[in-house]
Amino acid sequence: MDVKDIIRDENLVYKRTKLLTDKPLSYCPGCGHGVVHRLVMEIIEEMDIVSDTIGIAPVGCSVLAYEFMDIDMQQVPHGRAPATATGIKRCWPDKFVFTYQGDGDLAAIGTSETIHACNRGENITIVFINNGIYGMTGGQMAPTTIPGMRSSTTPYGRDTSLMGNPLKMTDLVVHLPGTYFVSRQAVHTAVNVRKAKKALRMAFENQKLKKGTSFVEIVSNCPSGWKMTPVQANKWLEENMIPFYPLGDMKVNGEIVKQG
Amino acid sequence: MGELRLMKGNEAIAEAAIRAGCDAYFGYPITPQSEVMEYLAAEEPHKRTGMVLLQAESEIAAINMVYGAAGTGKKAMTSSSSPGISLKQEGISYLAGSELPCLIVNVVRGGPGLGTIGPAQSDYFQATKGGGHGDYRLLVLAPASVQEMADFVPLGFDLAFKYRNPVMILSDGIIGQMMEKVELFEQRPRNTTFDQSWTTTGKTPDRERNIITSLDLDPAKMELHNRDLQAKYQKMKENEVRFEEIECSDADYILVAYGSSARICQKTVKLARQKGIKAGLLRPITLFPFPTDIINSYAQKVKGFLTIELSMGQMVEDVRLAVNGLVKVEFYGRSGGVIPSPDEVLKVLEQKFIGG
C-alpha cells in the first residue's frame, strides 16, 4: 500500500476541523491549549453553529486564540470575558457565546466577572484552562498554583502561610444557582481528551436550553512555565494537579452530582 | 412639536436612550447619576422597544458588557459619575483601540478620590486627553441644559457609529439633577441590520471571520493602527467642532465656559452688559474636538478671555493653546461642589481686566 492508497477518502478516519486556521500555533510544544482549541472548534463545526457563534479571547497565553479559531471573536481586557459575553448574549439570546480563559484571567483578576456571570446564570459557555501558572508573563504564581508548587514568584514553592491558598473556582461556581453544568476535565491523555470533548459538547448544547451557565475547567499543563519536558509535565499533572483538582462532572442539568 | 416634559437631566438621558433606539444599557449605581438606571428600570425598556437593561456587578463589568454588545454592532451605552468613570478607563481604552462605537455618560462630581457628590467639571482632562492608557481620543459632548442631555444621546450614537469611536457625554451634577422643560424627539427604530464588514455576529459562509481586538504584536502594524486612529481624530477636528456664541461679535472680553458653568456665565454676560462692559460667552459644545479656531479668531480682536470652570483649571489650558499668547487668558474656578454665582464671575472679570 503506497501513500496514494493511504490518503484515499475511504481510508480517512480523522482530519483537522476546518475551523482551525492554517496559522502555526504560538503555544509551546506539549501545551494543552492546542488540544482544547481543536475540541472547541470541532464541536462548533459538528453542531453546525459557526454562523451563530461568537468567541471571547482573554488576556494570557490564549490572547491570540482568534488567530487560530476561524470564527467571529472579540479580544477583551484581562478577566472581563464573562462580562463581555454577557453583553453579547443579552443582545443576541439565540447566538452561541463562549469565553476561553486561563486561570489568571478567570480566577484572579476576573473573579468578580466570573462569579457574577455564573450567579446570574448567563446562558454562555465558559472554558477555563487551569495550568496553575501565568504562562505568558513567564511563569509567575497563579491563583490556582497548588501548595508547594514552584513558580517564578514562588521559587521555593507556594507557602500557603505566606501566599494564601489556591482558589478552586470550579468548586465555587458549582454552588451558584445560576450554573447549569459544571465539569472539570483534562486533555493529557487520549481518554481524557474524549471525556473533555463530551463535557465541552454538553456545555455548548446547553445554550439551546437557556437554563444557565455552563462551565468547563480543563486541568492543563505548562511545560515551559513548569520547567519540564512535555512528558514530564503530563506526568507531574497526573501525580500532583489531578489529586488537587479531581476530574469529573460536578453539576449536570442544574443538579450537583459531585462535590468539589 | 415634540412631546414636552419637565424632567431631570438624568431622566432625560434615559428617556432619550429608549427613544434613540439604544439596544442596551449596562450600568452601576453612583451618585449623582443613579436616576438614569432607575428611570430605565421603571420604564421597562424591554417592553417599549426591546432594549436590554442590566445592572452590572461593577462599573468595570458594565463597560465590558458595552464592549461585547458594541462589538456586535448594537447601540450600547453606560453612564456613571467620576469615580466610576475612572474604573471604566481600561475598558474605554480597549473600546477606542478596537474602534467600537458606544455612548458613555459622565455626570461629573468633585474629586479627587471619593471627593464629593457635589457637581464639578474636574474630569475635563480625563475625558478629552485620553483618560486610559495609549494614544486615543473620545468625541466629547458637553450639554448645558436638560434639553441637550436628551438631544445629545441620538447625536452621540450617530457620531459614535460615524467614526466607530466611543462618544462621551460630559455632564455634571447640576445638569444631571436639575429639572427643566424638555421637548422630546420621536421614537426612532432600533437597528435591524449590522455592518458585516466588522461586527462579530457569527461568521457566515459569504464572509471572512471578523475580529474585534486592539492587539497587534508587530510594531510596524501597531504604529500603522495608531496613525489610522490619529487620522480619524483629525477628521473629527475638521468636521465635528460645535460651539455656541452669545454676544461675542462686539465683545471686548470673552468668557469661555461649558456645561453648567456656561449657564452661570450666560447671566454674567447680561449683568456685564447692563454695566456697559462688552462681555460675550463662547461655549464649547464639543470638548474634543475643541473649538480652537474660533477662539483663535476672536483672540485677534478682543482684549482678553476669562475661562470659568468648576475645577481648578483644566479647559483653560486648551483656551491658552488656542489663543497662543495673543491676549491675556485668565482663569477662575471653584471646586469641591462649590458653584460660583454670576455676580462672583462678574467681579472676577472686572478685577482681572478692568481694574476694580
Interface residues (C-beta under 8 A of the other chain):
Chain A: I49 V50 S51 D52 T53 I54 I56 A57 V63 L64 Y66 D70 I71 D72 M73 Q74 Q75 V76 P77 R80 A83 T84 A85 T86 G87 I88 R90 C91 W92 K95 S112 E113 H116
Chain B: D23 A24 F26 V52 L54 A56 E57 S58 I60 A61 A62 N64 M65 V66 Y67 G68 A69 A70 G71 T72 K74 A76 E90 G91 Y94 S98 T200 T201 G202 K203 T204 P205 R209 N210 I211 I212 T213 S214 L215
